[in-house]
Amino acid sequence: MKIKYELIKNYKKARLGKLKTNYGTFDTPMFMPVGTLANVKTLTPEELYDMHSAVILANTYHLWLRPGEDIVDKAGGLHKFMNYNGPILTDSGGFQVFSLAKKKDISEEGVVFKSHIDGKKLFLTPELSIQIQNKLDSDIAMSFDECIPYPASYEYAKASTERTIRWAKRGKDVHSNNNQSLFGIVQGGEYQDLREYSAKETVKLNFDGYSIGGTSVGEDKVTMYNMIDYAIKYLPIDKPRYLMGVGEPIDLLEGVERGVDMFDCVLPTRLARHGNAFTRNGRINLKNLKYKEDFTPIEDNCDCYTCKNYTKAYIRHLITCDEMLGGRLLSIHNIRFLIKEMEEIRESIKNDNFDKYKEEFIRQYKNSD
């Protein structure tokens, strides 16, 4: 079946809801860990279940190159291939493609670019992106779009936004997996009228859900929050709203406050591989010397496997010695931190005290190092 969204309660613009999937019903707002290559880096599905992870992401571009969508299809789809018994969302590959392509190589037909693996010339179209995702058999597929860089001129952003809408229709026309939902993506850069136009035109195409793209690409926070505000008011209340590529703890609060239901980001695992951990008092760097003899957990009140079993001193030792276990343990903690934050956010909406929770969280969340 396709996913279904049920709005349970509003607190001002913040939404408490349920996302119904073939793998169960999950509460929103939610944070979705990123498993680009059909794996959340260094972690097993069982560890993700223990963190109460729901939807996870995989990337169309990367899986198209390796191992190829036909291999995944022969394996029985992504769920069987990676043994994840939960919902999976596949990105369209647009963000990766546009980080590799030059402006002159973007045409109405699609995008010409070079593989990041071997430099081979590739051509990706809206139709091909959807056809690959159909074979990957994710629960949610994403329309192929251009992630507009920041800053971009109004003229460039307008032409790109209009093309993304045409691409969305072309992708929807070839979408053929009846068990897979398809989301449209709102673009428009930093421009209010383009965000409004993109949202309204994308909604006309009647997708199963809607995402806000083109944020967290180098803009300041005020601009990012404005991008969300400009678009979200035009999205339907009975379908899920997904803010792409955002995972800073405070940004999650700001997104929820504006009506976002779903978030994803590589940040928790990327930070972990560099020795950084989220805490309620801000981000800490365990490479710092002051943790060499710190035999306490990352956070005393954290319920993750890492905090229950290991100390900062030990994790620092692993990180400074380039032992893979260090990054694994920090990944477990960081992902659980964001998922737990979302659990608390949902509870605060339920209890009509989201504003108080947000204020207290931000007050406490300051950089310790």
Buried (B, 14 or more C-beta within 10 A) or exposed (E): EBBBBEBEEEBEBBBBBEBBBEBEEBBBBBBBBBBBBBBBBBBEBEBBEBBBBBBBBBBBBBBBBEBEBEEBBEBEBBBEBBEBEBBBBBBBBBBBBBEBBEEEBBEEEBBBBBBBEEEEEBEBBBBBBBBBBBBBBBBBBBBBBBBBBBEBEEEBBBBBBBBBBEBBBBBBEBBEBEEBBBBBBBBBBBBBEBBBBBBBBBBEBEBBBBBBBBBBBEBEEEBBBBBBBBBBEBBEEEBBBBBBBBBBBEBBBBBBBBBBBBBBBBBBBBBBBEBBBBBBEEBBBBBBEEBEEBEEBBBEEBEBBBBEEBBBBBBBBBBBEEEEBBBBBBBBBBBBBBBBBBBEBBBBBBEEBBEEBBEEBEEEBEEBE
